[in-house]
Amino acid sequence: MIGREFNFHDGKKGSALAIRITKRSGDQRISNVMKDGTVVINLAREVEDPNQELLRFLSKELGIAQQRIAIIAGLERNEKLLSILDMEPEKVQELVLNRLS
């Protein structure tokens, strides 16, 4: 396992959410859920910090405190893995599907 980087976490319970960011002009929105469950989110092109804007957007859109959402993989990519603490996957799915436009 030499050469592989490991990140340990504190073992809190929650859900994981795969995200793909697309940068477009116009409204920021949850635009699609792909067959593999990845949630596609449109962010504005002019966003200075896409990671921070993603956290702000999801917090507001899903009604989840921003401190409960963390990007755990993909900080430098458009594909990201998020952790949402203290929320069952079924609840996250319900919230996302209710906001799908």
C-alpha angles and dihedrals in degrees: 000000000000113000094028117114118222128198116195121202134203096254099244115161124248145099137296122225126192112214134189116195122209119187113219138150116258133037123004108233149144098263108175148354112222124220091260091054097257110148114224114213125187114217125183116265094234095059109134097205111023093188094054091043091051091053092047092047096049092045091054097037097048098032094240123139109255090231089065093058121075134172104230099174137017102037091156098037138070090239112072140172115220132194120213111195125221096006128109117235091242091058092048089050091050092050093048095047091048090056097044111124 
